[in-house]
């Protein structure tokens, strides 16, 4: 089974923006209702956004390190 890789930068930006808007909505709902259950989706979205941003950062770093290693081996 192959790994799915999203290479379209516009899709990635749109996804992050959409999750950010949903996060704001969930925090606003929590703020107005003062209900702790409304905080659960916001926490999950924060974890997803953080993981997505870090995975993208580390994958770019890994590519740079592989390129440096290949250059040194030549």
N, C-alpha and C positions, 0 to 999 in steps of 0.2 A: 504494500500500500504506500503510495507516495504522499509526501507531506504537501499540504496546501500552502503556497507562498503568495502573498498579495504584493505585487510589485507596483501597482498603480498608486502613485502618491496622492492623487485626488481622492481616491476611495478611502485611503488611510486618514486623510485630513477630515473628510466628511464624517467618517465613523467616530473619530475623536470628538469632533464638534457636536455630533448628535448625542453621544454619551455625556458630554459636558452639559448640554442643555437639559437632558433628563436628570442629571445630578442636581442641577440648580432647582429644577421643579420639585424633586423629592425633598431637598433641604427646605424649600419654601413651604411645602406641605407639612413637614415636621415642625417648622417654626410656628405655623398657624394653628396646628392641631395639638401641639405639645404631647403627642402620642409617640412613645418609644418604638412602637412597631413600625411607624413610618420611617424610622431611621435605618432599618435593616436594608432596604434597597439602596439607600445612599451609601452605606458601608460597602456593599457588594460592588457598586459602581466605582467607588474609589479604588478598591482592590483591582478591578478589571482595568481601569485606566492606568494605574501605576504599573501593573504587570505588562500591559501593552506598550507603554512608553519605555520601560526598561528593556523589554525583549528587543524592541527596535534598536535601542542604543547599543546593546551588547552584540546584536547580530552585525551591526555596522562595524563595531570594534573588531569582531572576529574576522571579518572580511579583510580589514586593514592589516591585521597581524598575519594572516595567511599570505597576503600579497608581499609583505616584507620578508617572510620566510622564503617564499619562492624566489624573490629577487636575490637574497643572500646565497641561495643554493646554486645559482647560475654561475 
